[in-house]
Amino acid sequence: IMPMNTTEPTPEELAARDRLDAILADIGRPLVALSGGVDSALLAARASAVGGGGATIVSALFAAEEIDRARETARLVGLPHFEVVIDPLAIE
């Protein structure tokens, strides 16, 4: 996990965050597909921060390192995490 940027957000960044928060609040309890990457981690963190029942985290992952990152991200944002393990060799 990378350290967070400690600079103050710009007005544009705050406006984007507020728009995202409004969308998440309108959904109520979003389902977030978490890969452990930056994009889905940000979405999971904002869903956790918005409240309103939080979110449910699911991951459909292939690589062990992705599974570990997704588990750790879900733990850090305090949301339930469900995994769908896919065996690429079994896909026809």
Backbone torsions as a table, in degrees:
resi	resn	phi	psi	omega
1	ILE	NA	129.4	-179.1
2	MET	-81.1	148.3	175.7
3	PRO	-64.1	149.7	-179.3
4	MET	-77.8	149.4	175.3
5	ASN	-69.6	130.4	-176.3
6	THR	-100.8	6.0	176.9
7	THR	-75.5	154.6	178.7
8	GLU	-70.1	139.6	178.7
9	PRO	-69.1	149.1	177.1
10	THR	-75.7	163.6	175.2
11	PRO	-57.5	-35.4	178.8
12	GLU	-66.7	-40.7	178.3
13	GLU	-65.6	-40.5	177.4
14	LEU	-64.3	-40.4	178.4
15	ALA	-64.8	-41.0	178.1
16	ALA	-64.1	-42.8	178.1
17	ARG	-62.1	-42.3	179.9
18	ASP	-64.1	-39.3	177.2
19	ARG	-63.8	-44.3	178.4
20	LEU	-62.2	-44.4	179.7
21	ASP	-61.0	-39.4	178.7
22	ALA	-64.4	-40.6	178.2
23	ILE	-64.3	-45.7	-179.6
24	LEU	-64.5	-39.7	178.9
25	ALA	-65.2	-36.9	179.3
26	ASP	-67.0	-36.0	178.4
27	ILE	-67.1	-38.8	179.1
28	GLY	98.1	-74.5	178.4
29	ARG	-133.9	85.5	-175.5
30	PRO	-70.3	156.3	171.7
31	LEU	-102.1	117.6	-176.1
32	VAL	-108.5	123.0	174.6
33	ALA	-83.4	110.3	-172.2
34	LEU	-105.5	120.1	176.5
35	SER	-98.1	-16.2	-173.9
36	GLY	95.9	-2.7	177.1
37	GLY	-83.0	177.4	-174.4
38	VAL	-64.3	-45.7	-175.8
39	ASP	-61.6	-52.0	-177.6
40	SER	-71.3	-29.6	176.6
41	ALA	-65.8	-41.3	177.5
42	LEU	-62.8	-44.8	179.5
43	LEU	-62.0	-42.8	178.5
44	ALA	-63.9	-41.8	-179.8
45	ALA	-64.9	-42.4	179.2
46	ARG	-67.9	-38.7	178.2
47	ALA	-61.8	-37.6	177.9
48	SER	-68.5	-40.3	-177.4
49	ALA	-70.7	-31.8	-176.2
50	VAL	-69.0	-31.0	179.8
51	GLY	84.1	-145.7	179.8
52	GLY	63.8	36.3	179.9
53	GLY	97.0	-2.4	177.2
54	GLY	73.0	-145.3	-177.8
55	ALA	-148.5	166.8	172.4
56	THR	-110.9	132.5	-177.9
57	ILE	-104.7	129.6	173.8
58	VAL	-127.1	149.1	177.7
59	SER	-136.2	130.9	170.9
60	ALA	-115.9	101.6	-167.5
61	LEU	-125.4	153.3	178.2
62	PHE	-105.4	-48.5	-172.7
63	ALA	-91.6	143.0	-179.5
64	ALA	-59.6	-37.6	-179.2
65	GLU	-66.3	-33.0	176.1
66	GLU	-67.1	-41.3	179.2
67	ILE	-61.1	-45.5	180.0
68	ASP	-61.7	-43.8	179.3
69	ARG	-63.9	-42.7	-179.3
70	ALA	-65.0	-43.6	177.8
71	ARG	-59.5	-46.1	-178.1
72	GLU	-65.8	-40.6	178.7
73	THR	-63.0	-46.2	178.6
74	ALA	-60.8	-41.1	178.2
75	ARG	-62.7	-43.4	-177.3
76	LEU	-65.5	-36.2	179.6
77	VAL	-89.6	-5.2	173.6
78	GLY	73.6	36.4	179.8
79	LEU	-118.5	151.6	176.7
80	PRO	-64.3	147.1	-175.2
81	HIS	-133.9	127.2	178.3
82	PHE	-119.3	139.6	-176.9
83	GLU	-114.0	139.7	170.6
84	VAL	-116.3	108.9	-177.6
85	VAL	-88.6	128.7	-177.1
86	ILE	-114.7	128.9	174.5
87	ASP	-97.9	103.4	-175.3
88	PRO	-60.3	-24.0	179.4
89	LEU	-73.6	-20.6	-179.1
90	ALA	-88.6	-7.0	-179.0
91	ILE	-83.1	128.5	-179.7
92	GLU	-98.0	NA	NA
